[in-house]
Amino acid sequence: MAAGRGRSRRVSLPGVAELLRPAAPGPDGGDQRRASGREKHTQKITVYLSAEELLDLERARLALLRYGAAADRGRIVREAIAVLLADLDARGKDSLLARRIASSNSASSNSASSNSASSNSASSTSALDQPNGTSESAL
């Protein structure tokens, strides 16, 4: 083993039972999830954002600061995740998250199928567009 390499970089992930369990009710007995807030976090994920999404996140941070609720971007993301997951637990397929992802998936699959259909029709008419009835690729 190389010097300084004593720690494994493997992340221990929760088991299936832990992933599929319903969220524990919050301290008020409701179905509220609580974000972890300002504490040391031992788990990490990397999320890539577009420039526009990052700018929106920064604008939200500054808006919260104006409202007297200072928070860093990580805290805002953890709070947003907690809110969306609580809504998913409470409302299931009618939750905001489920509806947005379902509509995004159907829009992208409709877009993919219409692109496929238009490329198929374009390739089938390309031979007819040539004066001698052959496509450019056949020449």
N, CA, C and O atoms as CSV, one atom per row, in Angstrom:
chain,resi,resn,atom,element,x,y,z
A,1,MET,N,N,0.853,-1.166,0.000
A,1,MET,CA,C,0.000,0.000,0.000
A,1,MET,C,C,0.904,1.237,0.000
A,1,MET,O,O,1.884,1.307,0.742
A,2,ALA,N,N,0.550,2.222,-0.858
A,2,ALA,CA,C,1.347,3.437,-0.957
A,2,ALA,C,C,1.160,4.289,0.293
A,2,ALA,O,O,0.122,4.230,0.953
A,3,ALA,N,N,2.182,5.079,0.602
A,3,ALA,CA,C,2.103,5.947,1.778
A,3,ALA,C,C,0.969,6.946,1.608
A,3,ALA,O,O,0.786,7.514,0.531
A,4,GLY,N,N,0.217,7.155,2.669
A,4,GLY,CA,C,-0.879,8.115,2.626
A,4,GLY,C,C,-2.145,7.560,2.011
A,4,GLY,O,O,-3.118,8.297,1.848
A,5,ARG,N,N,-2.162,6.297,1.669
A,5,ARG,CA,C,-3.325,5.706,1.010
A,5,ARG,C,C,-4.066,4.733,1.922
A,5,ARG,O,O,-4.697,3.793,1.436
A,6,GLY,N,N,-4.001,4.939,3.209
A,6,GLY,CA,C,-4.613,4.023,4.161
A,6,GLY,C,C,-6.136,4.043,4.140
A,6,GLY,O,O,-6.767,3.046,4.489
A,7,ARG,N,N,-6.734,5.157,3.737
A,7,ARG,CA,C,-8.194,5.260,3.731
A,7,ARG,C,C,-8.744,4.865,2.376
A,7,ARG,O,O,-8.202,5.246,1.338
A,8,SER,N,N,-9.802,4.115,2.388
A,8,SER,CA,C,-10.469,3.741,1.151
A,8,SER,C,C,-11.310,4.910,0.659
A,8,SER,O,O,-11.894,5.640,1.461
A,9,ARG,N,N,-11.371,5.086,-0.629
A,9,ARG,CA,C,-12.187,6.148,-1.211
A,9,ARG,C,C,-13.597,5.655,-1.511
A,9,ARG,O,O,-14.423,6.414,-2.018
A,10,ARG,N,N,-13.878,4.405,-1.206
A,10,ARG,CA,C,-15.215,3.870,-1.455
A,10,ARG,C,C,-16.212,4.450,-0.468
A,10,ARG,O,O,-15.918,4.609,0.717
A,11,VAL,N,N,-17.363,4.753,-0.961
A,11,VAL,CA,C,-18.432,5.300,-0.151
A,11,VAL,C,C,-19.354,4.165,0.250
A,11,VAL,O,O,-19.718,3.335,-0.583
A,12,SER,N,N,-19.734,4.121,1.519
A,12,SER,CA,C,-20.688,3.098,1.911
A,12,SER,C,C,-22.087,3.653,1.668
A,12,SER,O,O,-22.447,4.718,2.170
A,13,LEU,N,N,-22.862,2.911,0.892
A,13,LEU,CA,C,-24.200,3.342,0.533
A,13,LEU,C,C,-25.230,2.616,1.386
A,13,LEU,O,O,-24.977,1.508,1.860
A,14,PRO,N,N,-26.392,3.235,1.583
A,14,PRO,CA,C,-27.437,2.563,2.353
A,14,PRO,C,C,-27.991,1.370,1.583
A,14,PRO,O,O,-27.909,1.319,0.356
A,15,GLY,N,N,-28.548,0.424,2.305
A,15,GLY,CA,C,-29.148,-0.740,1.674
A,15,GLY,C,C,-30.511,-0.417,1.102
A,15,GLY,O,O,-31.029,0.684,1.288
A,16,VAL,N,N,-31.094,-1.385,0.402
A,16,VAL,CA,C,-32.385,-1.194,-0.236
A,16,VAL,C,C,-33.465,-0.863,0.792
A,16,VAL,O,O,-34.294,0.016,0.555
A,17,ALA,N,N,-33.462,-1.556,1.926
A,17,ALA,CA,C,-34.482,-1.301,2.950
A,17,ALA,C,C,-34.415,0.144,3.440
A,17,ALA,O,O,-35.449,0.772,3.667
A,18,GLU,N,N,-33.222,0.665,3.603
A,18,GLU,CA,C,-33.054,2.042,4.052
A,18,GLU,C,C,-33.527,3.028,2.980
A,18,GLU,O,O,-34.135,4.049,3.300
A,19,LEU,N,N,-33.249,2.726,1.724
A,19,LEU,CA,C,-33.645,3.617,0.638
A,19,LEU,C,C,-35.158,3.639,0.436
A,19,LEU,O,O,-35.718,4.679,0.090
A,20,LEU,N,N,-35.823,2.507,0.648
A,20,LEU,CA,C,-37.247,2.406,0.356
A,20,LEU,C,C,-38.151,2.663,1.555
A,20,LEU,O,O,-39.374,2.646,1.418
A,21,ARG,N,N,-37.572,2.899,2.718
A,21,ARG,CA,C,-38.412,3.144,3.894
A,21,ARG,C,C,-39.057,4.510,3.775
A,21,ARG,O,O,-38.467,5.425,3.201
A,22,PRO,N,N,-40.272,4.664,4.315
A,22,PRO,CA,C,-40.881,6.000,4.319
A,22,PRO,C,C,-40.106,6.923,5.243
A,22,PRO,O,O,-39.451,6.473,6.183
A,23,ALA,N,N,-40.186,8.202,4.971
A,23,ALA,CA,C,-39.474,9.180,5.800
A,23,ALA,C,C,-40.047,9.175,7.207
A,23,ALA,O,O,-41.249,9.002,7.406
A,24,ALA,N,N,-39.186,9.364,8.156
A,24,ALA,CA,C,-39.636,9.455,9.552
A,24,ALA,C,C,-40.383,10.763,9.742
A,24,ALA,O,O,-39.965,11.790,9.209
A,25,PRO,N,N,-41.473,10.748,10.485
A,25,PRO,CA,C,-42.193,12.001,10.731
A,25,PRO,C,C,-41.312,12.993,11.485
A,25,PRO,O,O,-40.441,12.605,12.263
A,26,GLY,N,N,-41.552,14.260,11.243
A,26,GLY,CA,C,-40.774,15.296,11.906
A,26,GLY,C,C,-41.114,15.399,13.380
A,26,GLY,O,O,-41.971,14.661,13.867
A,27,PRO,N,N,-40.456,16.302,14.101
A,27,PRO,CA,C,-40.668,16.433,15.536
A,27,PRO,C,C,-42.099,16.832,15.900
A,27,PRO,O,O,-42.549,16.558,17.012
A,28,ASP,N,N,-42.817,17.475,14.980
A,28,ASP,CA,C,-44.187,17.868,15.280
A,28,ASP,C,C,-45.179,16.751,14.993
A,28,ASP,O,O,-46.386,16.939,15.146
A,29,GLY,N,N,-44.676,15.575,14.572
A,29,GLY,CA,C,-45.536,14.448,14.279
A,29,GLY,C,C,-46.045,14.463,12.850
A,29,GLY,O,O,-46.644,13.485,12.402
A,30,GLY,N,N,-45.821,15.550,12.126
A,30,GLY,CA,C,-46.266,15.646,10.742
A,30,GLY,C,C,-45.317,14.924,9.810
A,30,GLY,O,O,-44.382,14.249,10.241
A,31,ASP,N,N,-45.574,15.077,8.551
A,31,ASP,CA,C,-44.752,14.407,7.548
A,31,ASP,C,C,-43.663,15.345,7.037
A,31,ASP,O,O,-43.259,15.243,5.878
A,32,GLN,N,N,-43.185,16.247,7.873
A,32,GLN,CA,C,-42.184,17.219,7.484
A,32,GLN,C,C,-40.791,16.628,7.597
A,32,GLN,O,O,-40.436,16.026,8.611
A,33,ARG,N,N,-40.020,16.805,6.557
A,33,ARG,CA,C,-38.599,16.464,6.617
A,33,ARG,C,C,-37.870,17.704,7.083
A,33,ARG,O,O,-38.283,18.827,6.796
A,34,ARG,N,N,-36.803,17.497,7.791
A,34,ARG,CA,C,-36.002,18.618,8.260
A,34,ARG,C,C,-34.656,18.565,7.563
A,34,ARG,O,O,-34.025,17.510,7.500
A,35,ALA,N,N,-34.213,19.700,7.040
A,35,ALA,CA,C,-32.873,19.773,6.473
A,35,ALA,C,C,-31.878,19.734,7.622
A,35,ALA,O,O,-32.198,20.136,8.741
A,36,SER,N,N,-30.693,19.260,7.351
A,36,SER,CA,C,-29.716,19.062,8.424
A,36,SER,C,C,-29.153,20.367,8.967
A,36,SER,O,O,-28.649,20.397,10.090
A,37,GLY,N,N,-29.227,21.446,8.193
A,37,GLY,CA,C,-28.772,22.732,8.719
A,37,GLY,C,C,-27.260,22.841,8.796
A,37,GLY,O,O,-26.539,22.221,8.014
A,38,ARG,N,N,-26.789,23.634,9.742
A,38,ARG,CA,C,-25.355,23.911,9.862
A,38,ARG,C,C,-24.719,22.905,10.804
A,38,ARG,O,O,-24.677,23.097,12.019
A,39,GLU,N,N,-24.231,21.845,10.219
A,39,GLU,CA,C,-23.504,20.814,10.959
A,39,GLU,C,C,-22.518,20.176,9.999
A,39,GLU,O,O,-22.575,20.413,8.793
A,40,LYS,N,N,-21.625,19.377,10.527
A,40,LYS,CA,C,-20.654,18.701,9.675
A,40,LYS,C,C,-21.376,17.610,8.898
A,40,LYS,O,O,-22.088,16.788,9.474
A,41,HIS,N,N,-21.185,17.614,7.596
A,41,HIS,CA,C,-21.819,16.621,6.735
A,41,HIS,C,C,-20.757,15.632,6.261
A,41,HIS,O,O,-19.714,16.027,5.739
A,42,THR,N,N,-21.032,14.356,6.447
A,42,THR,CA,C,-20.045,13.335,6.106
A,42,THR,C,C,-20.295,12.699,4.744
A,42,THR,O,O,-19.426,12.000,4.223
A,43,GLN,N,N,-21.450,12.928,4.167
A,43,GLN,CA,C,-21.771,12.374,2.851
A,43,GLN,C,C,-21.712,13.496,1.824
A,43,GLN,O,O,-22.004,14.652,2.131
A,44,LYS,N,N,-21.329,13.139,0.593
A,44,LYS,CA,C,-21.158,14.163,-0.425
A,44,LYS,C,C,-21.636,13.642,-1.763
A,44,LYS,O,O,-21.437,12.472,-2.093
A,45,ILE,N,N,-22.270,14.519,-2.535
A,45,ILE,CA,C,-22.555,14.244,-3.933
A,45,ILE,C,C,-22.062,15.444,-4.728
A,45,ILE,O,O,-21.905,16.538,-4.187
A,46,THR,N,N,-21.826,15.233,-5.989
A,46,THR,CA,C,-21.446,16.330,-6.867
A,46,THR,C,C,-22.578,16.549,-7.843
A,46,THR,O,O,-23.040,15.607,-8.488
A,47,VAL,N,N,-23.025,17.776,-7.956
A,47,VAL,CA,C,-24.107,18.125,-8.865
A,47,VAL,C,C,-23.586,19.200,-9.797
A,47,VAL,O,O,-23.050,20.215,-9.353
A,48,TYR,N,N,-23.747,18.974,-11.089
A,48,TYR,CA,C,-23.335,19.968,-12.066
A,48,TYR,C,C,-24.542,20.808,-12.446
A,48,TYR,O,O,-25.609,20.271,-12.745
A,49,LEU,N,N,-24.375,22.131,-12.434
A,49,LEU,CA,C,-25.446,23.065,-12.762
A,49,LEU,C,C,-25.070,23.860,-13.999
A,49,LEU,O,O,-23.893,24.059,-14.298
A,50,SER,N,N,-26.088,24.309,-14.710
A,50,SER,CA,C,-25.828,25.239,-15.809
A,50,SER,C,C,-25.471,26.591,-15.194
A,50,SER,O,O,-25.701,26.821,-14.006
A,51,ALA,N,N,-24.916,27.467,-15.994
A,51,ALA,CA,C,-24.591,28.810,-15.511
A,51,ALA,C,C,-25.852,29.514,-15.029
A,51,ALA,O,O,-25.822,30.228,-14.028
A,52,GLU,N,N,-26.966,29.315,-15.741
A,52,GLU,CA,C,-28.227,29.950,-15.371
A,52,GLU,C,C,-28.745,29.414,-14.025
A,52,GLU,O,O,-29.225,30.185,-13.194
A,53,GLU,N,N,-28.647,28.102,-13.816
A,53,GLU,CA,C,-29.093,27.515,-12.542
A,53,GLU,C,C,-28.254,28.016,-11.373
A,53,GLU,O,O,-28.783,28.303,-10.300
A,54,LEU,N,N,-26.947,28.119,-11.584
A,54,LEU,CA,C,-26.071,28.620,-10.527
A,54,LEU,C,C,-26.378,30.079,-10.218
A,54,LEU,O,O,-26.368,30.489,-9.057
A,55,LEU,N,N,-26.649,30.853,-11.250
A,55,LEU,CA,C,-27.013,32.256,-11.051
A,55,LEU,C,C,-28.339,32.362,-10.300
A,55,LEU,O,O,-28.484,33.216,-9.425
A,56,ASP,N,N,-29.302,31.510,-10.629
A,56,ASP,CA,C,-30.583,31.491,-9.908
A,56,ASP,C,C,-30.378,31.142,-8.435
A,56,ASP,O,O,-31.011,31.728,-7.557
A,57,LEU,N,N,-29.493,30.188,-8.174
A,57,LEU,CA,C,-29.202,29.800,-6.795
A,57,LEU,C,C,-28.572,30.959,-6.028
A,57,LEU,O,O,-28.908,31.200,-4.868
A,58,GLU,N,N,-27.680,31.659,-6.667
A,58,GLU,CA,C,-27.036,32.814,-6.025
A,58,GLU,C,C,-28.046,33.938,-5.795
A,58,GLU,O,O,-27.996,34.615,-4.768
A,59,ARG,N,N,-28.955,34.139,-6.738
A,59,ARG,CA,C,-30.006,35.153,-6.561
A,59,ARG,C,C,-30.905,34.783,-5.378
A,59,ARG,O,O,-31.308,35.648,-4.601
A,60,ALA,N,N,-31.211,33.498,-5.251
A,60,ALA,CA,C,-32.031,33.043,-4.112
A,60,ALA,C,C,-31.298,33.300,-2.805
A,60,ALA,O,O,-31.911,33.727,-1.826
A,61,ARG,N,N,-29.984,33.045,-2.774
A,61,ARG,CA,C,-29.189,33.293,-1.567
A,61,ARG,C,C,-29.241,34.769,-1.190
A,61,ARG,O,O,-29.408,35.108,-0.018
A,62,LEU,N,N,-29.098,35.644,-2.179
A,62,LEU,CA,C,-29.126,37.084,-1.915
A,62,LEU,C,C,-30.524,37.547,-1.497
A,62,LEU,O,O,-30.655,38.425,-0.644
A,63,ALA,N,N,-31.570,36.963,-2.093
A,63,ALA,CA,C,-32.940,37.305,-1.691
A,63,ALA,C,C,-33.177,36.902,-0.238
A,63,ALA,O,O,-33.750,37.668,0.537
A,64,LEU,N,N,-32.737,35.706,0.127
A,64,LEU,CA,C,-32.886,35.264,1.521
A,64,LEU,C,C,-32.139,36.188,2.471
A,64,LEU,O,O,-32.621,36.482,3.565
A,65,LEU,N,N,-30.970,36.642,2.057
A,65,LEU,CA,C,-30.187,37.570,2.878
A,65,LEU,C,C,-30.969,38.870,3.100
A,65,LEU,O,O,-30.986,39.412,4.205
A,66,ARG,N,N,-31.621,39.367,2.026
A,66,ARG,CA,C,-32.448,40.579,2.156
A,66,ARG,C,C,-33.624,40.347,3.104
A,66,ARG,O,O,-34.068,41.282,3.771
A,67,TYR,N,N,-34.131,39.121,3.175
A,67,TYR,CA,C,-35.248,38.784,4.067
A,67,TYR,C,C,-34.777,38.481,5.479
A,67,TYR,O,O,-35.578,38.131,6.345
A,68,GLY,N,N,-33.473,38.618,5.711
A,68,GLY,CA,C,-32.939,38.362,7.048
A,68,GLY,C,C,-32.674,36.898,7.332
A,68,GLY,O,O,-32.509,36.515,8.490
A,69,ALA,N,N,-32.630,36.072,6.295
A,69,ALA,CA,C,-32.396,34.634,6.455
A,69,ALA,C,C,-31.122,34.256,5.706
A,69,ALA,O,O,-31.178,33.718,4.601
A,70,ALA,N,N,-29.973,34.542,6.319
A,70,ALA,CA,C,-28.693,34.250,5.675
A,70,ALA,C,C,-28.482,32.746,5.583
A,70,ALA,O,O,-28.666,32.023,6.562
A,71,ALA,N,N,-28.092,32.280,4.396
A,71,ALA,CA,C,-27.824,30.855,4.187
A,71,ALA,C,C,-26.824,30.715,3.049
A,71,ALA,O,O,-26.841,31.494,2.095
A,72,ASP,N,N,-25.955,29.720,3.157
A,72,ASP,CA,C,-25.051,29.455,2.047
A,72,ASP,C,C,-25.783,28.596,1.010
A,72,ASP,O,O,-26.879,28.098,1.265
A,73,ARG,N,N,-25.165,28.433,-0.151
A,73,ARG,CA,C,-25.823,27.687,-1.229
A,73,ARG,C,C,-26.092,26.242,-0.838
A,73,ARG,O,O,-27.129,25.689,-1.205
A,74,GLY,N,N,-25.183,25.627,-0.106
A,74,GLY,CA,C,-25.388,24.245,0.328
A,74,GLY,C,C,-26.608,24.112,1.217
A,74,GLY,O,O,-27.369,23.153,1.092
A,75,ARG,N,N,-26.796,25.055,2.104
A,75,ARG,CA,C,-27.967,25.028,3.002
A,75,ARG,C,C,-29.250,25.186,2.208
A,75,ARG,O,O,-30.244,24.513,2.483
A,76,ILE,N,N,-29.231,26.084,1.216
A,76,ILE,CA,C,-30.415,26.287,0.382
A,76,ILE,C,C,-30.755,24.994,-0.363
A,76,ILE,O,O,-31.921,24.605,-0.438
A,77,VAL,N,N,-29.751,24.343,-0.903
A,77,VAL,CA,C,-29.978,23.087,-1.635
A,77,VAL,C,C,-30.516,22.014,-0.695
A,77,VAL,O,O,-31.446,21.293,-1.059
A,78,ARG,N,N,-29.950,21.892,0.515
A,78,ARG,CA,C,-30.442,20.887,1.470
A,78,ARG,C,C,-31.883,21.171,1.875
A,78,ARG,O,O,-32.683,20.242,1.997
A,79,GLU,N,N,-32.227,22.446,2.086
A,79,GLU,CA,C,-33.605,22.808,2.426
A,79,GLU,C,C,-34.547,22.481,1.273
A,79,GLU,O,O,-35.627,21.932,1.489
A,80,ALA,N,N,-34.143,22.815,0.053
A,80,ALA,CA,C,-34.981,22.538,-1.118
A,80,ALA,C,C,-35.202,21.037,-1.282
A,80,ALA,O,O,-36.310,20.601,-1.596
A,81,ILE,N,N,-34.160,20.255,-1.073
A,81,ILE,CA,C,-34.294,18.798,-1.154
A,81,ILE,C,C,-35.266,18.297,-0.092
A,81,ILE,O,O,-36.129,17.469,-0.380
A,82,ALA,N,N,-35.129,18.798,1.137
A,82,ALA,CA,C,-36.019,18.365,2.218
A,82,ALA,C,C,-37.471,18.692,1.902
A,82,ALA,O,O,-38.357,17.871,2.141
A,83,VAL,N,N,-37.723,19.884,1.368
A,83,VAL,CA,C,-39.088,20.295,1.039
A,83,VAL,C,C,-39.654,19.415,-0.076
A,83,VAL,O,O,-40.783,18.935,0.027
A,84,LEU,N,N,-38.884,19.204,-1.129
A,84,LEU,CA,C,-39.364,18.396,-2.247
A,84,LEU,C,C,-39.593,16.937,-1.846
A,84,LEU,O,O,-40.566,16.323,-2.285
A,85,LEU,N,N,-38.708,16.379,-1.018
A,85,LEU,CA,C,-38.881,14.982,-0.605
A,85,LEU,C,C,-40.054,14.820,0.358
A,85,LEU,O,O,-40.737,13.796,0.328
A,86,ALA,N,N,-40.297,15.810,1.207
A,86,ALA,CA,C,-41.470,15.755,2.095
A,86,ALA,C,C,-42.752,15.791,1.265
A,86,ALA,O,O,-43.703,15.066,1.557
A,87,ASP,N,N,-42.777,16.630,0.234
A,87,ASP,CA,C,-43.932,16.703,-0.655
A,87,ASP,C,C,-44.116,15.386,-1.407
A,87,ASP,O,O,-45.244,14.925,-1.577
A,88,LEU,N,N,-43.017,14.778,-1.859
A,88,LEU,CA,C,-43.079,13.481,-2.537
A,88,LEU,C,C,-43.628,12.411,-1.595
A,88,LEU,O,O,-44.467,11.605,-1.998
A,89,ASP,N,N,-43.160,12.394,-0.340
A,89,ASP,CA,C,-43.658,11.426,0.645
A,89,ASP,C,C,-45.159,11.621,0.900
A,89,ASP,O,O,-45.908,10.651,1.009
A,90,ALA,N,N,-45.583,12.875,0.994
A,90,ALA,CA,C,-46.969,13.168,1.350
A,90,ALA,C,C,-47.927,12.995,0.174
A,90,ALA,O,O,-49.046,12.517,0.358
A,91,ARG,N,N,-47.504,13.378,-1.030
A,91,ARG,CA,C,-48.436,13.426,-2.158
A,91,ARG,C,C,-48.137,12.433,-3.262
A,91,ARG,O,O,-48.931,12.288,-4.191
A,92,GLY,N,N,-47.000,11.742,-3.180
A,92,GLY,CA,C,-46.684,10.718,-4.179
A,92,GLY,C,C,-46.633,11.261,-5.593
A,92,GLY,O,O,-45.950,12.248,-5.864
A,93,LYS,N,N,-47.365,10.607,-6.504
A,93,LYS,CA,C,-47.298,11.008,-7.913
A,93,LYS,C,C,-47.896,12.392,-8.168
A,93,LYS,O,O,-47.674,12.972,-9.231
A,94,ASP,N,N,-48.650,12.924,-7.210
A,94,ASP,CA,C,-49.197,14.274,-7.344
A,94,ASP,C,C,-48.251,15.347,-6.801
A,94,ASP,O,O,-48.577,16.534,-6.839
A,95,SER,N,N,-47.096,14.944,-6.302
A,95,SER,CA,C,-46.132,15.909,-5.755
A,95,SER,C,C,-45.534,16.750,-6.879
A,95,SER,O,O,-45.532,16.344,-8.041
A,96,LEU,N,N,-45.038,17.902,-6.522
A,96,LEU,CA,C,-44.408,18.806,-7.483
A,96,LEU,C,C,-43.244,18.109,-8.187
A,96,LEU,O,O,-43.116,18.200,-9.408
A,97,LEU,N,N,-42.407,17.424,-7.437
A,97,LEU,CA,C,-41.240,16.751,-8.006
A,97,LEU,C,C,-41.659,15.690,-9.016
A,97,LEU,O,O,-41.126,15.652,-10.125
A,98,ALA,N,N,-42.600,14.832,-8.650
A,98,ALA,CA,C,-43.037,13.762,-9.555
A,98,ALA,C,C,-43.666,14.344,-10.821
A,98,ALA,O,O,-43.406,13.862,-11.923
A,99,ARG,N,N,-44.492,15.376,-10.665
A,99,ARG,CA,C,-45.138,15.977,-11.837
A,99,ARG,C,C,-44.124,16.637,-12.759
A,99,ARG,O,O,-44.217,16.503,-13.980
A,100,ARG,N,N,-43.154,17.352,-12.185
A,100,ARG,CA,C,-42.149,18.023,-13.033
A,100,ARG,C,C,-41.267,17.027,-13.762
A,100,ARG,O,O,-40.970,17.209,-14.942
A,101,ILE,N,N,-40.845,15.974,-13.068
A,101,ILE,CA,C,-39.991,14.975,-13.712
A,101,ILE,C,C,-40.781,14.202,-14.765
A,101,ILE,O,O,-40.263,13.934,-15.849
A,102,ALA,N,N,-42.028,13.840,-14.460
A,102,ALA,CA,C,-42.853,13.124,-15.437
A,102,ALA,C,C,-43.077,13.979,-16.683
A,102,ALA,O,O,-42.985,13.475,-17.802
A,103,SER,N,N,-43.374,15.279,-16.499
A,103,SER,CA,C,-43.608,16.127,-17.666
A,103,SER,C,C,-42.314,16.355,-18.444
A,103,SER,O,O,-42.339,16.449,-19.671
A,104,SER,N,N,-41.185,16.445,-17.742
A,104,SER,CA,C,-39.896,16.591,-18.409
A,104,SER,C,C,-39.555,15.339,-19.213
A,104,SER,O,O,-39.063,15.425,-20.338
A,105,ASN,N,N,-39.823,14.168,-18.618
A,105,ASN,CA,C,-39.554,12.909,-19.318
A,105,ASN,C,C,-40.438,12.757,-20.547
A,105,ASN,O,O,-39.962,12.330,-21.599
A,106,SER,N,N,-41.731,13.103,-20.430
A,106,SER,CA,C,-42.622,12.962,-21.577
A,106,SER,C,C,-42.273,13.977,-22.659
A,106,SER,O,O,-42.379,13.670,-23.846
A,107,ALA,N,N,-41.859,15.180,-22.268
A,107,ALA,CA,C,-41.461,16.186,-23.258
A,107,ALA,C,C,-40.212,15.750,-24.002
A,107,ALA,O,O,-40.121,15.926,-25.217
A,108,SER,N,N,-39.242,15.178,-23.280
A,108,SER,CA,C,-38.015,14.749,-23.961
A,108,SER,C,C,-38.255,13.517,-24.811
A,108,SER,O,O,-37.622,13.371,-25.857
A,109,SER,N,N,-39.155,12.617,-24.397
A,109,SER,CA,C,-39.429,11.443,-25.230
A,109,SER,C,C,-40.245,11.852,-26.454
A,109,SER,O,O,-40.051,11.290,-27.532
A,110,ASN,N,N,-41.163,12.829,-26.310
A,110,ASN,CA,C,-41.895,13.334,-27.471
A,110,ASN,C,C,-40.952,14.028,-28.437
A,110,ASN,O,O,-41.075,13.879,-29.653
A,111,SER,N,N,-40.015,14.783,-27.896
A,111,SER,CA,C,-39.031,15.474,-28.723
A,111,SER,C,C,-38.153,14.467,-29.456
A,111,SER,O,O,-37.866,14.639,-30.640
A,112,ALA,N,N,-37.729,13.427,-28.762
A,112,ALA,CA,C,-36.876,12.412,-29.382
A,112,ALA,C,C,-37.626,11.665,-30.476
A,112,ALA,O,O,-37.056,11.392,-31.533
A,113,SER,N,N,-38.893,11.330,-30.245
A,113,SER,CA,C,-39.645,10.593,-31.258
A,113,SER,C,C,-39.977,11.487,-32.447
A,113,SER,O,O,-39.992,11.005,-33.579
A,114,SER,N,N,-40.245,12.775,-32.226
A,114,SER,CA,C,-40.514,13.656,-33.362
A,114,SER,C,C,-39.229,13.921,-34.145
A,114,SER,O,O,-39.277,14.045,-35.369
A,115,ASN,N,N,-38.087,14.011,-33.470
A,115,ASN,CA,C,-36.815,14.165,-34.170
A,115,ASN,C,C,-36.513,12.934,-34.997
A,115,ASN,O,O,-36.036,13.043,-36.127
A,116,SER,N,N,-36.789,11.762,-34.444
A,116,SER,CA,C,-36.560,10.515,-35.154
A,116,SER,C,C,-37.472,10.428,-36.374
A,116,SER,O,O,-37.035,10.030,-37.454
A,117,ALA,N,N,-38.731,10.799,-36.202
A,117,ALA,CA,C,-39.684,10.751,-37.304
A,117,ALA,C,C,-39.296,11.740,-38.391
A,117,ALA,O,O,-39.387,11.414,-39.575
A,118,SER,N,N,-38.864,12.943,-38.018
A,118,SER,CA,C,-38.501,13.935,-39.023
A,118,SER,C,C,-37.218,13.544,-39.737
A,118,SER,O,O,-37.081,13.817,-40.929
A,119,SER,N,N,-36.268,12.909,-39.042
A,119,SER,CA,C,-35.044,12.474,-39.734
A,119,SER,C,C,-35.338,11.300,-40.647
A,119,SER,O,O,-34.715,11.173,-41.701
A,120,ASN,N,N,-36.284,10.427,-40.264
A,120,ASN,CA,C,-36.670,9.325,-41.135
A,120,ASN,C,C,-37.370,9.842,-42.382
A,120,ASN,O,O,-37.094,9.362,-43.481
A,121,SER,N,N,-38.264,10.806,-42.241
A,121,SER,CA,C,-38.963,11.331,-43.407
A,121,SER,C,C,-38.003,12.130,-44.278
A,121,SER,O,O,-38.147,12.133,-45.501
A,122,ALA,N,N,-37.035,12.803,-43.682
A,122,ALA,CA,C,-36.059,13.557,-44.462
A,122,ALA,C,C,-35.186,12.617,-45.273
A,122,ALA,O,O,-34.874,12.909,-46.427
A,123,SER,N,N,-34.783,11.489,-44.690
A,123,SER,CA,C,-33.927,10.565,-45.428
A,123,SER,C,C,-34.715,9.837,-46.501
A,123,SER,O,O,-34.144,9.469,-47.527
A,124,SER,N,N,-36.017,9.616,-46.298
A,124,SER,CA,C,-36.797,8.914,-47.308
A,124,SER,C,C,-37.124,9.822,-48.485
A,124,SER,O,O,-37.361,9.322,-49.585
A,125,THR,N,N,-37.144,11.144,-48.293
A,125,THR,CA,C,-37.426,12.050,-49.397
A,125,THR,C,C,-36.152,12.586,-50.036
A,125,THR,O,O,-36.238,13.270,-51.056
A,126,SER,N,N,-34.986,12.309,-49.487
A,126,SER,CA,C,-33.757,12.878,-50.045
A,126,SER,C,C,-33.480,12.356,-51.444
A,126,SER,O,O,-32.940,13.095,-52.267
A,127,ALA,N,N,-33.826,11.121,-51.743
A,127,ALA,CA,C,-33.610,10.580,-53.088
A,127,ALA,C,C,-34.525,11.261,-54.086
A,127,ALA,O,O,-34.155,11.436,-55.247
A,128,LEU,N,N,-35.721,11.648,-53.649
A,128,LEU,CA,C,-36.653,12.305,-54.549
A,128,LEU,C,C,-36.247,13.738,-54.830
A,128,LEU,O,O,-36.628,14.309,-55.852
A,129,ASP,N,N,-35.469,14.325,-53.920
A,129,ASP,CA,C,-35.049,15.707,-54.085
A,129,ASP,C,C,-33.962,15.853,-55.153
A,129,ASP,O,O,-33.771,16.946,-55.685
A,130,GLN,N,N,-33.253,14.780,-55.473
A,130,GLN,CA,C,-32.173,14.822,-56.451
A,130,GLN,C,C,-32.748,14.711,-57.860
A,130,GLN,O,O,-33.712,13.977,-58.078
A,131,PRO,N,N,-32.170,15.431,-58.814
A,131,PRO,CA,C,-32.720,15.424,-60.172
A,131,PRO,C,C,-32.724,14.031,-60.813
A,131,PRO,O,O,-33.639,13.714,-61.573
A,132,ASN,N,N,-31.737,13.208,-60.528
A,132,ASN,CA,C,-31.678,11.892,-61.153
A,132,ASN,C,C,-32.312,10.808,-60.303
A,132,ASN,O,O,-32.221,9.630,-60.649
A,133,GLY,N,N,-32.960,11.175,-59.189
A,133,GLY,CA,C,-33.667,10.220,-58.350
A,133,GLY,C,C,-32.781,9.440,-57.413
A,133,GLY,O,O,-33.250,8.468,-56.821
A,134,THR,N,N,-31.509,9.814,-57.243
A,134,THR,CA,C,-30.618,9.139,-56.311
A,134,THR,C,C,-30.239,10.099,-55.208
A,134,THR,O,O,-30.253,11.315,-55.399
A,135,SER,N,N,-29.901,9.555,-54.054
A,135,SER,CA,C,-29.478,10.409,-52.963
A,135,SER,C,C,-28.016,10.757,-53.130
A,135,SER,O,O,-27.286,10.085,-53.859
A,136,GLU,N,N,-27.588,11.813,-52.451
A,136,GLU,CA,C,-26.185,12.225,-52.533
A,136,GLU,C,C,-25.245,11.132,-52.062
A,136,GLU,O,O,-24.158,10.965,-52.615
A,137,SER,N,N,-25.659,10.378,-51.034
A,137,SER,CA,C,-24.767,9.349,-50.496
A,137,SER,C,C,-24.576,8.211,-51.485
A,137,SER,O,O,-23.576,7.497,-51.409
A,138,ALA,N,N,-25.522,8.022,-52.421
A,138,ALA,CA,C,-25.382,6.950,-53.404
A,138,ALA,C,C,-24.441,7.339,-54.512
A,138,ALA,O,O,-23.946,6.467,-55.226
A,139,LEU,N,N,-24.172,8.640,-54.687
A,139,LEU,CA,C,-23.270,9.100,-55.746
A,139,LEU,C,C,-21.905,8.885,-55.330
A,139,LEU,O,O,-20.976,9.202,-56.073
